[in-house]
Amino acid sequence: MFSEWGANKLAGIAKTMATGGVTVYPVMLMGIDFASESDAYSAGFQLGVWTATAYKYP
């Protein structure tokens, strides 16, 4: 998962799978070619926010 759309899509899949007793965990994928450490931090933080707000895991 590497975007807000992906986080929301995975959240829907996770909710569906949870009804059958299967837990789905996100894996965050992103490149490593950032111009600075600050850019890398900002991108990672934003991806984390999208993941955390898409679905509240029990």
PyRosetta script that sets phi, psi and omega in degrees:
from pyrosetta import init, pose_from_sequence

init()
pose = pose_from_sequence("MFSEWGANKLAGIAKTMATGGVTVYPVMLMGIDFASESDAYSAGFQLGVWTATAYKYP")
pose.set_psi(1, 134.1)
pose.set_omega(1, -175.8)
pose.set_phi(2, -143.3)
pose.set_psi(2, 13.8)
pose.set_omega(2, -179.0)
pose.set_phi(3, -152.9)
pose.set_psi(3, 169.2)
pose.set_omega(3, 177.1)
pose.set_phi(4, -63.4)
pose.set_psi(4, -41.4)
pose.set_omega(4, 177.4)
pose.set_phi(5, -58.1)
pose.set_psi(5, -45.7)
pose.set_omega(5, 179.9)
pose.set_phi(6, -63.2)
pose.set_psi(6, -39.2)
pose.set_omega(6, 178.3)
pose.set_phi(7, -62.8)
pose.set_psi(7, -43.1)
pose.set_omega(7, 179.5)
pose.set_phi(8, -69.1)
pose.set_psi(8, -38.2)
pose.set_omega(8, 177.9)
pose.set_phi(9, -64.1)
pose.set_psi(9, -46.5)
pose.set_omega(9, 179.0)
pose.set_phi(10, -63.2)
pose.set_psi(10, -35.7)
pose.set_omega(10, 178.1)
pose.set_phi(11, -61.5)
pose.set_psi(11, -41.8)
pose.set_omega(11, 177.2)
pose.set_phi(12, -63.0)
pose.set_psi(12, -41.8)
pose.set_omega(12, 177.8)
pose.set_phi(13, -64.7)
pose.set_psi(13, -42.6)
pose.set_omega(13, -179.5)
pose.set_phi(14, -61.6)
pose.set_psi(14, -40.7)
pose.set_omega(14, 179.1)
pose.set_phi(15, -64.5)
pose.set_psi(15, -41.6)
pose.set_omega(15, 178.6)
pose.set_phi(16, -63.9)
pose.set_psi(16, -46.7)
pose.set_omega(16, -178.9)
pose.set_phi(17, -65.9)
pose.set_psi(17, -32.9)
pose.set_omega(17, -179.0)
pose.set_phi(18, -62.2)
pose.set_psi(18, -31.4)
pose.set_omega(18, 178.7)
pose.set_phi(19, -64.6)
pose.set_psi(19, -23.6)
pose.set_omega(19, 177.6)
pose.set_phi(20, -98.0)
pose.set_psi(20, 6.3)
pose.set_omega(20, 176.8)
pose.set_phi(21, 88.7)
pose.set_psi(21, 11.9)
pose.set_omega(21, -179.3)
pose.set_phi(22, -104.9)
pose.set_psi(22, 129.2)
pose.set_omega(22, 177.4)
pose.set_phi(23, -97.6)
pose.set_psi(23, 128.8)
pose.set_omega(23, 177.9)
pose.set_phi(24, -109.7)
pose.set_psi(24, 127.5)
pose.set_omega(24, 178.6)
pose.set_phi(25, -110.1)
pose.set_psi(25, 139.6)
pose.set_omega(25, -180.0)
pose.set_phi(26, -75.4)
pose.set_psi(26, 147.9)
pose.set_omega(26, 171.1)
pose.set_phi(27, -120.2)
pose.set_psi(27, 120.7)
pose.set_omega(27, -177.5)
pose.set_phi(28, -87.4)
pose.set_psi(28, 126.2)
pose.set_omega(28, -179.9)
pose.set_phi(29, -116.6)
pose.set_psi(29, 130.6)
pose.set_omega(29, 176.9)
pose.set_phi(30, -157.2)
pose.set_psi(30, 155.2)
pose.set_omega(30, 179.2)
pose.set_phi(31, -70.5)
pose.set_psi(31, 171.6)
pose.set_omega(31, 179.9)
pose.set_phi(32, -120.2)
pose.set_psi(32, 14.5)
pose.set_omega(32, -175.9)
pose.set_phi(33, -100.8)
pose.set_psi(33, 61.2)
pose.set_omega(33, 179.6)
pose.set_phi(34, -93.1)
pose.set_psi(34, 153.4)
pose.set_omega(34, -177.6)
pose.set_phi(35, -71.8)
pose.set_psi(35, -26.8)
pose.set_omega(35, -178.5)
pose.set_phi(36, -153.3)
pose.set_psi(36, 167.3)
pose.set_omega(36, 176.9)
pose.set_phi(37, -64.2)
pose.set_psi(37, -35.3)
pose.set_omega(37, 178.7)
pose.set_phi(38, -64.3)
pose.set_psi(38, -41.7)
pose.set_omega(38, 177.0)
pose.set_phi(39, -62.7)
pose.set_psi(39, -42.2)
pose.set_omega(39, 179.6)
pose.set_phi(40, -64.3)
pose.set_psi(40, -42.7)
pose.set_omega(40, 178.8)
pose.set_phi(41, -61.7)
pose.set_psi(41, -46.9)
pose.set_omega(41, -178.2)
pose.set_phi(42, -61.5)
pose.set_psi(42, -42.7)
pose.set_omega(42, 179.0)
pose.set_phi(43, -65.5)
pose.set_psi(43, -43.8)
pose.set_omega(43, 178.5)
pose.set_phi(44, -64.7)
pose.set_psi(44, -40.5)
pose.set_omega(44, 178.7)
pose.set_phi(45, -63.4)
pose.set_psi(45, -45.6)
pose.set_omega(45, -179.6)
pose.set_phi(46, -62.1)
pose.set_psi(46, -41.9)
pose.set_omega(46, 178.0)
pose.set_phi(47, -62.5)
pose.set_psi(47, -39.4)
pose.set_omega(47, 176.6)
pose.set_phi(48, -63.4)
pose.set_psi(48, -40.7)
pose.set_omega(48, 178.1)
pose.set_phi(49, -62.6)
pose.set_psi(49, -47.3)
pose.set_omega(49, 179.3)
pose.set_phi(50, -59.2)
pose.set_psi(50, -41.9)
pose.set_omega(50, -178.3)
pose.set_phi(51, -66.5)
pose.set_psi(51, -45.9)
pose.set_omega(51, -176.5)
pose.set_phi(52, -68.8)
pose.set_psi(52, -32.4)
pose.set_omega(52, -177.6)
pose.set_phi(53, -88.1)
pose.set_psi(53, -16.3)
pose.set_omega(53, -178.5)
pose.set_phi(54, -69.6)
pose.set_psi(54, -36.4)
pose.set_omega(54, -176.5)
pose.set_phi(55, -157.1)
pose.set_psi(55, 127.1)
pose.set_omega(55, 177.7)
pose.set_phi(56, -86.7)
pose.set_psi(56, 105.3)
pose.set_omega(56, 179.7)
pose.set_phi(57, -69.6)
pose.set_psi(57, 141.5)
pose.set_omega(57, -178.2)
pose.set_phi(58, -70.1)
pose.dump_pdb("model.pdb")
